[in-house]
Amino acid sequence: MDARNEMMAEAPAGEPIMRLTRSFDAPRALVWDAFTKPEHVARWWGPRKYAIHVEEFDIRPGGKWRISHVDGDKTVTFFGEYREVVKPERLSRSFCFGEFPPIEEEYEFHDEVARTRLVCVQRYPNLMARDWMAKSGASEGGRQSFERLDALLAEMKG
């Protein structure tokens, strides 16, 4: 993998946010499609060990989304609501699971001539929630998701 495609994570001191940046070797329109079409999301979202079930995916302001990770008899369900959708530039949504306090996520898709730089800002209700998420293994799940997304984008490019 190209070093430019490594995920960079930043957790600014004293701010309950996490900023993730990652580049993809695909044009912005393709990356947008991979993020906004449920048939694509089901192929890359989440760590490799889980079967992914996209249960709801209404990508419009006010639309709901719901995705479950299934591993044997264990299921973890993530869900939320889209706040803003500006094709192919940005989208924002709430991100919820279990009893964890809701997170607000904003994604920006930057066109870099046959490449796309994705910037995701996650806003947590407090520093404790952000720090718990940082230590939970979520970054490994994100890394695996983006590796799977790289493979899907290569396939989509043909």
N, CA and C of each residue as an Amber inpcrd file, in Angstrom:
protein
   474
   0.8440000  -1.1870000   0.0000000   0.0000000   0.0000000   0.0000000
   0.8820000   1.2410000   0.0000000   0.4890000   2.2160000  -0.7390000
   1.1530000   3.5010000  -0.8270000   1.0960000   4.1820000   0.5380000
   2.2100000   4.7640000   1.0000000   2.2470000   5.4290000   2.3060000
   1.2340000   6.5610000   2.3860000   0.8680000   7.1410000   1.2300000
  -0.1240000   8.2210000   1.2280000  -1.5030000   7.6990000   1.6180000
  -1.6890000   6.3570000   1.5600000  -2.9900000   5.7680000   1.8570000
  -3.1150000   5.3370000   3.3160000  -2.1200000   5.5980000   4.1310000
  -2.2170000   5.2430000   5.5340000  -3.1510000   6.2030000   6.2550000
  -3.9270000   5.6390000   7.1840000  -4.8640000   6.4710000   7.9410000
  -4.1030000   7.2670000   8.9990000  -4.3700000   8.5630000   9.0220000
  -3.7970000   9.4310000  10.0390000  -4.9150000   9.7760000  11.0090000
  -4.6540000   9.6210000  12.2900000  -5.6470000   9.9440000  13.3190000
  -5.0680000  11.0260000  14.2210000  -5.9060000  11.9970000  14.5280000
  -5.4960000  13.1030000  15.3910000  -6.5870000  13.3270000  16.4300000
  -6.1660000  13.3620000  17.6920000  -7.0880000  13.6490000  18.8010000
  -6.5480000  14.8840000  19.5170000  -6.9940000  16.0750000  19.1260000
  -6.4690000  17.3090000  19.7220000  -6.6880000  17.3570000  21.2350000
  -5.6480000  17.7390000  21.9590000  -5.7370000  17.8320000  23.4100000
  -6.8530000  18.7950000  23.8160000  -7.6640000  18.3450000  24.7510000
  -8.7000000  19.1970000  25.3020000  -9.9510000  19.3460000  24.4440000
  -9.9860000  18.7200000  23.2650000 -11.1650000  18.8140000  22.3960000
 -11.7710000  17.4240000  22.2310000 -13.0710000  17.2820000  22.3770000
 -13.6810000  15.9580000  22.2610000 -13.9390000  15.5560000  20.8090000
 -12.8750000  15.6640000  19.9900000 -12.9960000  15.2610000  18.5910000
 -11.8640000  14.3290000  18.2100000 -12.1070000  13.5760000  17.1470000
 -11.0820000  12.7550000  16.5140000 -11.1390000  13.1060000  15.0340000
  -9.9860000  13.3670000  14.4340000  -9.9120000  13.6880000  13.0100000
  -9.1390000  12.5620000  12.3250000  -9.7740000  11.9360000  11.3490000
  -9.1650000  10.8530000  10.5910000  -8.9870000  11.3140000   9.1520000
  -7.8100000  11.0660000   8.5880000  -7.5330000  11.4250000   7.2030000
  -6.9660000  10.2020000   6.5020000  -7.4570000   9.9510000   5.2940000
  -7.0160000   8.7690000   4.5280000  -7.1920000   9.0800000   3.0570000
  -6.2180000   8.7080000   2.2370000  -6.3260000   8.8710000   0.7980000
  -6.6160000   7.5350000   0.1390000  -7.3020000   7.5960000  -0.9900000
  -7.6600000   6.4080000  -1.7570000  -7.2470000   6.6210000  -3.2060000
  -6.7760000   5.5510000  -3.8460000  -6.3590000   5.6020000  -5.2430000
  -7.5670000   5.4020000  -6.1460000  -8.4940000   6.3360000  -6.0780000
  -9.7070000   6.2800000  -6.8870000 -10.2850000   7.6860000  -6.9710000
 -10.9760000   7.9830000  -8.0640000 -11.6000000   9.3060000  -8.1680000
 -12.7100000   9.4980000  -7.1450000 -12.9590000  10.7430000  -6.8220000
 -13.9310000  11.0890000  -5.7840000 -15.3070000  10.4860000  -6.0470000
 -15.7790000  10.4870000  -7.2770000 -17.1160000   9.9390000  -7.5740000
 -17.2010000   8.4600000  -7.2010000 -16.1280000   7.7260000  -7.4050000
 -16.1220000   6.3010000  -7.0570000 -16.1130000   6.0940000  -5.5400000
 -15.3110000   6.8910000  -4.8380000 -15.2630000   6.7870000  -3.3760000
 -16.6220000   7.1750000  -2.7960000 -17.2290000   8.2190000  -3.3470000
 -18.5620000   8.6320000  -2.9050000 -19.5480000   7.4720000  -3.0650000
 -19.5370000   6.8260000  -4.2360000 -20.4470000   5.6940000  -4.4640000
 -20.2030000   4.5770000  -3.4560000 -18.9460000   4.3040000  -3.1580000
 -18.6230000   3.2360000  -2.1980000 -19.1570000   3.5520000  -0.8040000
 -19.2390000   4.8450000  -0.4560000 -19.7400000   5.2680000   0.8520000
 -21.2580000   5.3970000   0.9050000 -21.8910000   5.5590000  -0.2560000
 -23.3080000   5.9230000  -0.2390000 -24.2360000   4.8930000  -0.8740000
 -23.7130000   3.8010000  -1.3660000 -24.5570000   2.7440000  -1.9320000
 -24.4630000   1.5170000  -1.0350000 -25.6010000   1.0560000  -0.5160000
 -25.5710000  -0.0320000   0.4720000 -24.9050000  -1.3120000  -0.0240000
 -25.0260000  -1.6180000  -1.3040000 -24.3960000  -2.8290000  -1.8210000
 -22.8720000  -2.7520000  -1.7500000 -22.3210000  -1.5400000  -1.8130000
 -20.8770000  -1.3640000  -1.6670000 -20.4830000  -1.3400000  -0.1870000
 -21.2330000  -0.6050000   0.6120000 -20.9350000  -0.5060000   2.0440000
 -20.8790000  -1.8940000   2.6770000 -21.7650000  -2.7810000   2.2820000
 -21.8040000  -4.1410000   2.8430000 -20.5250000  -4.9250000   2.5540000
 -19.7720000  -4.4980000   1.5640000 -18.5530000  -5.2260000   1.1810000
 -17.2830000  -4.7100000   1.8530000 -17.3340000  -3.5100000   2.4550000
 -16.0930000  -2.9930000   3.0390000 -16.2320000  -2.5150000   4.4780000
 -17.4120000  -2.2600000   4.9700000 -17.5840000  -1.6250000   6.2680000
 -17.3440000  -2.6300000   7.3890000 -16.4780000  -2.3170000   8.3090000
 -16.2450000  -3.1510000   9.4870000 -15.0570000  -4.0850000   9.3520000
 -14.6120000  -4.6140000  10.4870000 -13.4840000  -5.5500000  10.4890000
 -13.7920000  -6.8220000   9.7000000 -12.7420000  -7.4620000   9.2120000
 -12.8690000  -8.6610000   8.3720000 -13.6360000  -9.7980000   9.0380000
 -13.5180000  -9.9520000  10.3430000 -14.0960000 -11.1330000  10.9980000
 -15.6230000 -11.1190000  11.0570000 -16.2410000  -9.9900000  10.7490000
 -17.6960000  -9.8690000  10.8630000 -18.3950000 -10.0210000   9.5190000
 -19.5670000 -10.6320000   9.5480000 -20.4970000 -10.5530000   8.4290000
 -21.2290000  -9.2300000   8.6100000 -21.3790000  -8.4900000   7.5290000
 -21.9810000  -7.1600000   7.5980000 -23.3810000  -7.2160000   6.9940000
 -24.3540000  -6.7200000   7.7450000 -25.7370000  -6.6590000   7.2760000
 -26.1740000  -5.1980000   7.2560000 -26.4050000  -4.6740000   6.0540000
 -26.9250000  -3.3160000   5.9060000 -28.4380000  -3.4390000   5.9760000
 -29.0070000  -2.9970000   7.0870000 -30.4360000  -3.1880000   7.3480000
 -31.2780000  -2.0020000   6.9100000 -30.6880000  -0.8150000   6.9460000
 -31.3900000   0.4000000   6.5380000 -30.3330000   1.3760000   6.0480000
 -30.6330000   2.0790000   4.9520000 -29.6240000   2.9690000   4.3800000
 -30.3130000   4.0020000   3.4920000 -30.8840000   4.9950000   4.1040000
 -31.6370000   6.0370000   3.4150000 -30.8130000   7.3180000   3.4280000
 -29.9430000   7.4550000   2.4360000 -28.9550000   8.5290000   2.4540000
 -29.5380000   9.8350000   1.9040000 -30.1710000  10.5600000   2.8050000
 -30.7400000  11.8870000   2.5610000 -30.8540000  12.5490000   3.9300000
 -30.8880000  13.8690000   3.9890000 -31.0660000  14.5160000   5.2920000
 -32.3280000  13.9830000   5.9800000 -32.1640000  13.5090000   7.2040000
 -33.2600000  12.9130000   7.9600000 -33.4050000  11.4220000   7.7470000
 -32.6850000  10.8730000   6.7550000 -32.7510000   9.4340000   6.4830000
 -31.9930000   8.6350000   7.5340000 -32.4630000   7.4480000   7.8160000
 -31.8610000   6.5860000   8.8300000 -30.8920000   5.5960000   8.1800000
 -29.9190000   5.1600000   8.9830000 -29.0380000   4.0790000   8.5630000
 -28.8880000   3.1060000   9.7230000 -28.6620000   1.8260000   9.3970000
 -28.5160000   0.7880000  10.4130000 -27.7050000  -0.3490000   9.8070000
 -26.5710000  -0.6810000  10.4490000 -25.6740000  -1.7330000   9.9730000
 -25.2950000  -2.6080000  11.1560000 -25.3710000  -3.9260000  10.9630000
 -24.9950000  -4.8620000  12.0300000 -23.7540000  -5.6430000  11.6420000
 -22.9000000  -5.8500000  12.6380000 -21.7530000  -6.7530000  12.5370000
 -22.1690000  -8.0430000  13.2200000 -22.0200000  -9.1660000  12.5390000
 -22.4030000 -10.4480000  13.1140000 -21.1880000 -11.3660000  13.1210000
 -20.9110000 -11.9360000  14.2960000 -19.8160000 -12.8970000  14.4720000
 -20.3730000 -14.0410000  15.3100000 -20.7930000 -15.1240000  14.6540000
 -21.4180000 -16.2280000  15.3760000 -22.7320000 -15.7720000  15.9650000
 -22.8560000 -15.9150000  17.2890000 -24.1060000 -15.4820000  17.9320000
 -24.0010000 -14.0650000  18.5130000 -22.9160000 -13.3770000  18.2260000
 -22.7310000 -11.9980000  18.7120000 -23.0450000 -11.0020000  17.5870000
 -23.9050000 -10.0420000  17.8840000 -24.2600000  -8.9990000  16.9260000
 -24.0850000  -7.6340000  17.5770000 -23.4220000  -6.7480000  16.8670000
 -23.2990000  -5.3520000  17.2980000 -23.9410000  -4.5110000  16.2000000
 -24.8960000  -3.6780000  16.5850000 -25.6240000  -2.8650000  15.6110000
 -25.2610000  -1.3950000  15.7770000 -24.9480000  -0.7630000  14.6680000
 -24.6310000   0.6630000  14.5960000 -25.7630000   1.3320000  13.8280000
 -26.1120000   2.5490000  14.2120000 -27.2540000   3.2030000  13.5780000
 -27.1470000   4.7070000  13.7490000 -27.9780000   5.4190000  13.0120000
 -27.9930000   6.8680000  13.1400000 -28.8650000   7.4950000  12.0890000
 -28.6650000   8.8010000  11.9240000 -29.4670000   9.5830000  10.9910000
 -28.5460000  10.5150000  10.2140000 -28.7910000  10.6110000   8.9220000
 -28.0340000  11.5490000   8.0950000 -28.4980000  12.9700000   8.3670000
 -27.5500000  13.8740000   8.5010000 -27.8440000  15.2850000   8.7610000
 -27.7580000  16.0960000   7.4690000 -26.6750000  15.8430000   6.7110000
 -26.4060000  16.6050000   5.4940000 -25.8040000  15.6550000   4.4630000
 -26.2120000  15.8270000   3.2080000 -25.6640000  15.0370000   2.1090000
 -25.4650000  15.9900000   0.9320000 -24.2040000  16.2320000   0.5740000
 -23.8600000  17.1110000  -0.5430000 -22.9670000  16.3050000  -1.4790000
 -23.5840000  15.6950000  -2.4890000 -22.8670000  14.8230000  -3.4240000
 -21.9350000  15.6430000  -4.2980000 -20.7150000  15.2210000  -4.5220000
 -19.9240000  14.1740000  -3.8930000 -18.9300000  14.7380000  -2.8910000
 -19.3020000  15.8220000  -2.2140000 -18.3570000  16.5800000  -1.3910000
 -18.3420000  16.2300000   0.0830000 -19.5350000  16.0740000   0.6760000
 -19.5440000  15.8440000   2.1240000 -20.8640000  15.2230000   2.5550000
 -20.7740000  14.5730000   3.7010000 -21.9790000  14.0870000   4.3640000
 -21.7140000  14.0920000   5.8530000 -22.8020000  14.2360000   6.6050000
 -22.6960000  14.1750000   8.0660000 -23.8390000  13.3190000   8.5810000
 -23.5750000  12.6920000   9.7300000 -24.5650000  11.7920000  10.3120000
 -24.2860000  11.5850000  11.7840000 -25.3010000  11.1020000  12.4880000
 -25.0730000  10.6400000  13.8560000 -24.6160000   9.1860000  13.7600000
 -23.8750000   8.7590000  14.7690000 -23.3250000   7.4110000  14.8240000
 -23.5690000   6.9060000  16.2410000 -24.3780000   5.8490000  16.3520000
 -24.7630000   5.3340000  17.6650000 -24.5630000   3.8210000  17.7210000
 -24.3350000   3.3100000  18.9270000 -24.3530000   1.8700000  19.1700000
 -24.4840000   1.6340000  20.6600000 -25.2380000   0.5920000  21.0020000
 -25.4140000   0.2210000  22.4040000 -25.7540000   1.4040000  23.2810000
 -25.1140000   1.4400000  24.4540000 -25.3380000   2.5070000  25.4250000
 -24.3460000   3.6580000  25.2800000 -23.4540000   3.5590000  24.2810000
 -22.4510000   4.5950000  24.0740000 -23.1490000   5.8870000  23.6540000
 -22.7140000   7.0340000  24.1650000 -23.3620000   8.3030000  23.7840000
 -23.1920000   8.5640000  22.2870000 -24.1640000   9.1670000  21.6530000
 -24.0950000   9.4210000  20.2110000 -22.8900000  10.2710000  19.8190000
 -22.3620000   9.9570000  18.6610000 -21.2490000  10.6780000  18.0540000
 -21.7980000  11.3640000  16.8080000 -21.2790000  12.5250000  16.4890000
 -21.6020000  13.1850000  15.2230000 -20.3860000  13.0420000  14.3160000
 -20.6060000  12.5650000  13.0910000 -19.5190000  12.3740000  12.1300000
 -19.7440000  13.2670000  10.9210000 -18.6520000  13.8660000  10.4470000
 -18.6620000  14.6600000   9.2200000 -17.5830000  14.1100000   8.3100000
 -17.9560000  13.8000000   7.0800000 -17.0250000  13.2910000   6.0770000
 -16.8880000  14.3160000   4.9670000 -15.6440000  14.5990000   4.5720000
 -15.3660000  15.4520000   3.4260000 -14.5710000  14.6310000   2.4230000
 -14.9570000  14.7100000   1.1480000 -14.3180000  13.9690000   0.0680000
 -13.6120000  14.9830000  -0.8220000 -12.2770000  14.9920000  -0.7820000
 -11.4870000  15.9710000  -1.5190000 -10.9280000  15.3450000  -2.7890000
 -11.2110000  15.9760000  -3.9280000 -10.7500000  15.5120000  -5.2290000
  -9.2760000  15.8680000  -5.3930000  -8.4450000  14.8660000  -5.6760000
  -7.0110000  15.1000000  -5.8670000  -6.5330000  14.4580000  -7.1630000
  -7.2680000  14.6380000  -8.2510000  -6.9250000  14.1380000  -9.5820000
  -6.6320000  12.6400000  -9.5490000  -7.6520000  11.8500000  -9.7420000
  -7.6000000  10.3810000  -9.7600000  -7.3880000   9.7810000  -8.3670000
  -7.3330000  10.6190000  -7.3720000  -7.2260000  10.1840000  -5.9750000
  -8.2600000  10.9630000  -5.1770000  -8.5690000  10.4380000  -4.0110000
  -9.5020000  11.1210000  -3.1180000  -8.9230000  11.1320000  -1.7160000
  -8.9400000  12.3050000  -1.1090000  -8.5520000  12.4090000   0.3030000
  -9.8400000  12.5470000   1.1090000 -10.0150000  11.6180000   2.0230000
 -11.1770000  11.6130000   2.9070000 -10.7600000  12.1920000   4.2500000
 -11.5410000  13.1450000   4.7500000 -11.3240000  13.6890000   6.0890000
 -12.6100000  13.4400000   6.8670000 -12.4830000  12.7360000   7.9750000
 -13.6290000  12.4560000   8.8390000 -13.3710000  13.0950000  10.1970000
 -14.3200000  13.8920000  10.6450000 -14.2410000  14.4800000  11.9890000
 -15.3610000  13.8540000  12.8070000 -14.9790000  13.2320000  13.9120000
 -15.9450000  12.6330000  14.8390000 -16.0220000  13.5230000  16.0730000
 -17.2390000  13.9500000  16.3960000 -17.4600000  14.8140000  17.5550000
 -18.1140000  13.9910000  18.6590000 -17.4230000  13.9070000  19.7910000
 -17.8840000  13.1310000  20.9420000 -18.5130000  14.0520000  21.9750000
 -19.3800000  13.5210000  22.8240000 -20.0120000  14.3760000  23.8290000
 -19.0370000  14.8760000  24.8890000 -17.9080000  14.1670000  25.0570000
 -16.9100000  14.5750000  26.0580000 -15.5890000  13.8640000  25.7670000
 -14.5460000  14.2860000  26.4730000 -13.2160000  13.6950000  26.2680000
 -13.1680000  12.2360000  26.6960000 -13.9000000  11.8730000  27.7500000
 -13.8940000  10.4970000  28.2210000 -14.4150000   9.5490000  27.1370000
 -15.4820000   9.9450000  26.4490000 -16.0390000   9.1080000  25.3730000
 -15.0420000   8.9930000  24.2240000 -14.4140000  10.1100000  23.8470000
 -13.4190000  10.0740000  22.7720000 -12.2530000   9.1620000  23.1380000
 -11.7450000   9.3060000  24.3520000 -10.5930000   8.5080000  24.7700000
 -10.9390000   7.0260000  24.8850000 -12.1670000   6.7230000  25.3280000
 -12.5920000   5.3200000  25.3860000 -12.6060000   4.7280000  23.9810000
 -13.1670000   5.4790000  23.0250000 -13.2380000   4.9900000  21.6490000
 -11.8390000   4.7790000  21.0880000 -10.9210000   5.6970000  21.3730000
  -9.5500000   5.5810000  20.8760000  -8.8700000   4.3250000  21.4000000
  -9.2150000   3.8830000  22.6130000  -8.5910000   2.7060000  23.2190000
  -9.3580000   1.4130000  22.9550000 -10.5200000   1.5140000  22.3100000
 -11.4180000   0.3580000  22.1810000 -11.0400000  -0.6120000  21.0750000
 -10.1240000  -0.2520000  20.2080000  -9.8270000  -1.0880000  19.0480000
 -10.5380000  -0.6030000  17.8020000 -11.2740000   0.4940000  17.9250000
 -11.9950000   1.0260000  16.7640000 -11.0330000   1.4120000  15.6460000
  -9.8320000   1.8760000  15.9800000  -8.8970000   2.2780000  14.9260000
  -8.4610000   1.0710000  14.1000000  -8.3320000  -0.0860000  14.7260000
  -7.9930000  -1.3060000  13.9770000  -9.1460000  -1.6840000  13.0610000
 -10.3610000  -1.5710000  13.5460000 -11.5230000  -1.8250000  12.7000000
 -11.5770000  -0.8610000  11.5300000 -11.2480000   0.4020000  11.7800000
 -11.2090000   1.3990000  10.7110000 -10.1300000   1.0830000   9.6920000
  -8.9640000   0.6650000  10.1730000  -7.8720000   0.3110000   9.2630000
  -8.2890000  -0.8480000   8.3610000  -8.8770000  -1.8930000   8.9540000
  -9.3280000  -3.0380000   8.1650000 -10.4230000  -2.6410000   7.1820000
 -11.3480000  -1.7980000   7.6180000 -12.4070000  -1.3220000   6.7220000
 -11.8110000  -0.6270000   5.5110000 -10.8490000   0.2630000   5.7400000
 -10.2870000   1.0220000   4.6320000  -9.4300000   0.1410000   3.7200000
  -8.7910000  -0.8950000   4.2630000  -8.0810000  -1.8490000   3.4040000
  -9.0790000  -2.5860000   2.5110000 -10.2120000  -2.9740000   3.0950000
 -11.2630000  -3.6240000   2.3040000 -11.8240000  -2.6590000   1.2650000
 -11.9500000  -1.3790000   1.6250000 -12.4270000  -0.3810000   0.6890000
 -11.4300000  -0.1990000  -0.4550000 -10.1220000  -0.2070000  -0.1650000
  -9.1140000  -0.1440000  -1.2230000  -9.3340000  -1.2450000  -2.2590000
  -9.5550000  -2.4690000  -1.7870000  -9.7540000  -3.6100000  -2.6860000
 -11.0300000  -3.4270000  -3.5130000 -12.1090000  -2.9680000  -2.8820000
 -13.3620000  -2.7470000  -3.5990000 -13.1880000  -1.6500000  -4.6550000
 -12.5260000  -0.5720000  -4.3000000 -12.3150000   0.5240000  -5.2620000
 -11.4860000   0.0560000  -6.4550000 -10.4770000  -0.7590000  -6.2230000
  -9.6770000  -1.3060000  -7.3220000 -10.5630000  -2.1420000  -8.2520000
 -11.4380000  -2.9250000  -7.6680000 -12.3820000  -3.7310000  -8.4560000
 -13.3510000  -2.8310000  -9.2290000 -13.8530000  -1.7870000  -8.5770000
 -14.8110000  -0.8850000  -9.2260000 -14.1640000  -0.1150000 -10.3800000
 -12.8700000   0.1910000 -10.2480000 -12.1650000   0.9110000 -11.3190000
 -11.9840000   0.0230000 -12.5440000 -11.9670000  -1.3140000 -12.2900000
 -11.8460000  -2.2540000 -13.4110000 -10.4970000  -2.5680000 -13.8110000
